[in-house]
């Protein structure tokens, strides 16, 4: 349950709670505290979209790599997750190598020079 601290917050929560929209109640509570991340996080969690919740949480923290990594792994797309990880680390060679090996695309793997540059 919510811990209410002032009159404004109490009124807002009661109004939406009466509509049986508890998610909206908590959302308003968090927004009123200027904690938008918490607000959207709660909204997504309440909708049982944990991926969206963690994604928003990570992007709000400006950790885009973590956000997309969680998104990709949650979708059981490990290839996409590791690919993004490699790109984010500016390791394009590793990224393309992982892409090619995961897709069993030997031709693509052979177009990568040992030092990491591409053969165009």
C-alpha angles and dihedrals in degrees: 000000000000125000106223119209108175143021097257092055093046092053094048093049095047092050095055095035089059087060087056090240099131091167091059089048094056090041092057091045091055094042092051088057088054088241097131092166092058090046096054091039091056091045092054094043092051089054088054089242096131092165092058090046096053091040092057091044092053096045091049087057088053090243096130092164092058091045096053092039091056090045093052097043092046088057088051088243096135090165092060091045095053092040091056090045090055094046092048088055089051089244097135092163092058090045095055092040091055090046092052097044093046090052091042088235101155093175091059091048090052092055090066115090117224092250092055106258123124129249105226 
